[in-house]
Amino acid sequence: MAVTVQIASPEQLSGLLASSRVVVLNFHSESSTASRAISPVYDELASSLARPGVITFAKVNATEQAQIAQSYSITNSPTFIIFKNGRQISKVSGANPQQLSEAVMRLANEADNNSSGGEASGSTGGTWMGASLPRGYHDITDQVDVRGLDLLNADSDFGGVRTLFETTKPTSIGKGKGAAAKSDAPKDWVESDVDEQLMLYIPFTSTVKVHTIQLTSLPPQTEDDDDVPIRPKTVKLFTNRQHNLGFEEAEDEPATQSVELKASDWDETTGTAKLELRFVKFQNISSIVLFVVDGDGSSEKTRLDRVRIVGEAGEKRDMGKLEKIDHDS
């Protein structure tokens, strides 16, 4: 049976969060009947799923480690907190075996998929990445507030805006660069509609620092076919807006940064290009508008398969009281 780590200090917990991709933390109390009731379920999950450096199960006595419990706002036992890459992503309160098992199994499956090969070298925590991560920075795509996403000029015959932020590997990877999707196959990408422009609004659940944005685009490659979608070429970025921009508005307003992608910027295997940002301009970011101005070709359809945000996560924001940081002049 796998050993469950007993947390005896904040320093020990910090070290564990830094050394294991996924950590499942059980805040328990010896006097709690509910804690004792669900303990066998937790121990069984640990026994079957724990793997060194990948998934670690740990216990914190909320009474003896009051400082740790207070830092995570633990008010009752048992409470389970799940971390991925050192960041809290899920919290289960009370003795709910089904909810706990589903949350843990989902991350375990992601970790298994990530370990099975075929992922980019920068993949972490079960999330597919199209390129490696710069040293000292992390995939913070999980900080995107998917409820507030907005995409303008998208063809409704393809995947919705949330498709861009799915953790899974794009289905077009590994099918050959010139392969076209079957008509009945799920289309896990987006394409523009009336012209090549796309306007993507990305709000965050915390105030973040953005170092790089990875764009993945996997159009089939055929010659002289104006109906085949193309990859983005010119991309403009606007920061800290309360809502999406209109196309005319974005054409007139100065962007925080403009990037022009070349054919050589796209990785041949993953179809991913990195938007290298002026990091000093992307501090304390609450939202980004990503404007695809044009594409690299003559087609009037632009394709995006995945978007990944790389940087540093910050403090959670009160989503009921969004404040506009960048004021219009």
C-alpha positions in Angstrom: 0.0 0.0 0.0 1.3 3.4 -0.9 2.4 5.6 2.0 0.4 8.7 2.7 2.6 11.7 3.6 1.9 13.2 7.0 2.4 16.9 6.9 4.1 18.3 10.0 5.1 21.8 9.0 4.3 24.5 6.4 7.8 24.1 5.0 7.2 20.3 4.4 4.0 21.1 2.6 5.7 23.8 0.4 8.4 21.3 -0.5 5.8 18.6 -1.4 3.9 21.0 -3.6 7.1 21.9 -5.5 8.1 18.2 -6.0 4.9 16.5 -7.1 2.8 17.4 -10.1 -0.5 16.7 -8.3 -1.1 16.7 -4.6 -4.3 15.6 -2.9 -4.4 17.1 0.6 -6.7 15.7 3.3 -7.4 18.1 6.2 -8.8 15.9 8.9 -9.6 15.9 12.6 -9.4 13.0 15.0 -12.5 14.2 16.7 -14.5 14.3 13.5 -16.8 11.4 12.7 -17.0 12.4 9.1 -13.2 12.4 8.8 -13.0 8.9 10.2 -15.9 7.8 7.9 -14.2 8.9 4.6 -10.7 7.9 5.6 -10.9 4.4 4.1 -12.0 5.9 0.7 -9.1 8.3 0.8 -6.6 5.6 1.7 -7.9 3.4 -1.1 -7.4 6.2 -3.6 -3.9 6.7 -2.3 -3.1 3.0 -2.5 -4.2 2.7 -6.2 -3.3 6.1 -7.7 -0.2 7.5 -5.9 3.0 7.7 -8.0 6.2 9.4 -6.8 6.6 12.9 -8.3 3.3 12.6 -10.2 0.4 12.1 -7.7 1.0 12.4 -4.0 -1.6 12.0 -1.2 -1.0 13.8 2.1 -2.8 14.4 5.4 -2.9 17.4 7.6 -4.2 17.3 11.1 -6.2 20.5 11.1 -6.0 20.8 14.9 -2.3 20.2 15.2 -1.4 22.2 12.1 -3.6 25.2 12.7 -1.4 27.6 10.8 -1.7 25.5 7.6 -5.4 25.0 8.1 -5.9 28.8 8.5 -3.9 29.6 5.4 -6.3 27.5 3.3 -9.4 28.8 5.1 -10.3 25.3 6.5 -13.4 25.7 8.7 -14.5 22.1 9.0 -13.2 18.5 8.6 -12.8 16.7 6.4 -11.8 19.1 3.6 -9.8 18.0 0.6 -7.8 20.4 -1.5 -6.2 19.2 -4.8 -3.2 21.0 -6.2 -1.7 20.9 -9.7 1.7 22.3 -10.4 1.6 23.9 -6.9 -1.7 25.7 -7.5 -5.0 24.9 -5.9 -7.5 23.8 -8.5 -10.2 22.0 -6.5 -11.7 21.9 -3.0 -14.1 19.2 -1.7 -15.7 19.8 1.7 -17.3 17.1 3.8 -17.4 13.3 3.6 -18.5 13.0 -0.1 -16.8 9.9 -1.5 -18.2 10.3 -5.0 -17.2 13.9 -5.4 -13.7 13.2 -4.0 -13.2 10.2 -6.2 -14.3 11.9 -9.4 -12.1 14.9 -8.7 -9.0 12.7 -8.0 -9.7 10.3 -10.9 -10.0 13.1 -13.4 -6.5 14.4 -12.6 -5.1 10.9 -12.4 -6.3 10.2 -15.9 -4.8 13.4 -17.1 -1.5 12.5 -15.6 -1.7 9.0 -17.2 -2.3 10.6 -20.6 0.6 13.0 -20.1 2.9 10.1 -19.3 1.9 8.0 -22.2 4.0 9.9 -24.7 3.3 12.0 -27.7 3.1 15.2 -25.8 5.3 18.3 -26.2 8.3 18.6 -24.0 6.6 21.4 -22.1 3.5 19.5 -21.1 2.8 19.6 -17.4 0.1 18.4 -15.1 -1.8 16.5 -17.8 -2.2 19.6 -19.9 -1.1 19.4 -23.6 1.4 22.0 -24.5 2.6 22.8 -28.0 6.0 24.1 -27.0 8.3 24.0 -24.0 8.0 26.4 -21.2 10.5 29.2 -20.6 12.6 28.6 -17.5 11.0 29.9 -14.3 7.4 30.2 -15.8 4.4 28.0 -15.8 1.4 27.1 -17.8 -1.3 29.3 -16.2 -4.1 28.5 -18.7 -6.1 27.2 -15.8 -6.4 30.8 -14.6 -8.6 31.6 -17.6 -12.2 32.3 -16.6 -13.9 30.1 -19.2 -17.3 31.5 -18.3 -16.3 34.9 -19.5 -14.6 33.9 -22.8 -15.9 35.6 -25.9 -15.0 35.0 -29.6 -16.2 37.1 -32.5 -16.5 36.1 -36.1 -16.3 32.3 -35.4 -17.9 29.8 -37.7 -20.5 27.9 -35.7 -19.9 24.7 -37.6 -16.7 24.3 -35.6 -15.8 24.0 -31.9 -16.8 26.8 -29.5 -14.5 29.2 -27.8 -13.8 26.8 -24.9 -12.3 24.4 -27.3 -9.3 26.6 -27.5 -8.5 26.1 -23.9 -9.1 22.3 -23.6 -6.3 20.4 -21.9 -6.3 17.6 -24.4 -4.0 17.2 -27.4 -5.6 18.5 -30.7 -7.0 15.7 -32.7 -5.2 16.8 -35.8 -1.8 16.1 -34.3 -0.2 13.1 -35.8 -2.6 12.6 -38.7 -0.2 14.0 -41.3 0.1 17.6 -42.2 -2.0 17.3 -45.3 -4.8 15.2 -43.7 -8.3 16.6 -43.7 -10.8 15.8 -40.9 -13.6 13.4 -41.7 -17.0 15.1 -42.1 -18.4 13.2 -39.1 -15.4 13.7 -36.8 -15.6 16.1 -33.9 -14.0 19.5 -34.9 -12.0 20.5 -31.8 -10.8 23.8 -33.3 -12.3 27.1 -34.4 -12.3 28.8 -37.8 -13.2 32.4 -38.7 -16.4 33.0 -40.6 -16.9 35.9 -43.0 -13.2 36.9 -43.2 -9.8 35.9 -41.7 -10.2 38.0 -38.5 -10.9 36.7 -35.0 -11.4 38.6 -31.8 -10.8 36.6 -28.6 -11.5 38.0 -25.2 -9.7 36.1 -22.4 -10.5 37.1 -18.8 -8.6 35.6 -15.8 -9.8 34.5 -12.4 -6.6 36.0 -10.8 -4.4 38.9 -11.6 -1.6 37.3 -13.7 1.7 38.1 -15.3 1.9 36.9 -18.9 5.2 36.0 -20.4 4.2 34.1 -23.5 1.1 33.1 -25.4 1.2 29.8 -27.4 -1.0 29.6 -30.4 -1.6 26.2 -32.1 -3.0 26.1 -35.6 -3.2 22.9 -37.7 -4.8 23.6 -41.0 -4.5 20.9 -43.7 -1.9 21.8 -46.3 -3.0 21.9 -49.9 -1.8 24.0 -52.8 -3.8 26.9 -54.3 -7.0 26.2 -52.4 -8.6 29.4 -51.1 -11.2 27.4 -49.1 -8.5 25.8 -46.8 -8.1 27.8 -43.6 -4.7 29.5 -42.8 -2.7 30.3 -39.8 -2.7 33.7 -38.0 -0.1 36.1 -39.2 -0.6 39.5 -37.6 -1.8 39.4 -33.9 -2.6 42.5 -31.8 -3.0 42.2 -28.0 -4.9 44.6 -25.7 -4.8 44.3 -21.9 -7.2 44.8 -19.0 -10.5 45.4 -20.9 -13.8 44.8 -19.3 -15.2 43.2 -22.4 -14.4 42.2 -25.9 -13.5 44.9 -28.5 -15.3 45.5 -31.8 -13.3 45.0 -35.0 -13.4 48.7 -35.9 -12.6 49.7 -32.4 -9.5 47.4 -32.4 -8.4 48.8 -35.7 -8.4 52.3 -34.3 -7.0 51.8 -30.8 -3.3 51.4 -30.0 -2.5 47.8 -29.0 -0.4 46.9 -26.0 1.7 44.8 -28.4 1.5 43.7 -32.1 3.2 40.5 -33.3 3.8 39.4 -36.8 4.3 35.6 -37.2 6.5 34.1 -39.9 6.1 30.6 -41.4 9.3 29.7 -39.5 7.7 30.5 -36.2 5.4 27.5 -36.4 6.7 24.2 -35.0 6.3 21.5 -37.7 5.3 18.8 -35.3 2.8 20.6 -33.0 1.7 23.5 -35.3 2.5 25.9 -32.4 4.0 29.4 -32.5 5.0 31.4 -29.4 4.0 35.1 -29.0 7.0 36.5 -27.2 5.6 39.3 -25.1 7.2 42.4 -23.7 6.9 41.1 -20.2 7.0 44.5 -18.5 3.8 45.4 -20.3 2.0 42.3 -19.2 2.1 42.6 -15.4 -1.1 42.8 -13.3 -3.2 41.5 -16.1 -6.9 40.8 -15.5 -7.9 40.2 -19.2 -6.4 40.0 -22.7 -8.0 40.7 -26.0 -6.3 38.7 -28.8 -7.1 40.1 -32.2 -6.1 38.1 -35.2 -5.8 40.8 -37.9 -5.0 38.6 -40.9 -3.7 35.2 -41.9 -0.7 33.9 -43.6 -2.2 33.2 -47.1 -5.0 34.2 -49.4 -7.8 32.3 -47.7 -10.5 34.2 -45.9 -10.6 31.6 -43.1 -8.2 31.5 -40.1 -7.9 28.5 -37.9 -7.0 28.1 -34.2 -6.8 24.8 -32.4 -5.4 25.7 -28.9 -4.3 28.7 -26.9 -2.0 28.4 -23.9 -1.1 31.2 -21.5 2.4 31.0 -19.9 3.5 33.2 -17.0 2.8 33.6 -13.3 -0.5 33.4 -11.4 -1.4 36.0 -8.8 -4.1 36.6 -6.2 -7.7 35.6 -7.0 -10.0 38.5 -8.0 -13.5 39.1 -6.8 -15.3 38.2 -10.0 -18.4 40.1 -8.9 -16.5 43.3 -8.7 -14.4 43.5 -11.8 -12.5 46.7 -12.1 -11.1 48.3 -15.2 -7.4 48.8 -14.8 -6.5 50.3 -18.2 -8.6 53.5 -18.5 -9.5 54.9 -21.9 -7.8 58.2 -22.7 
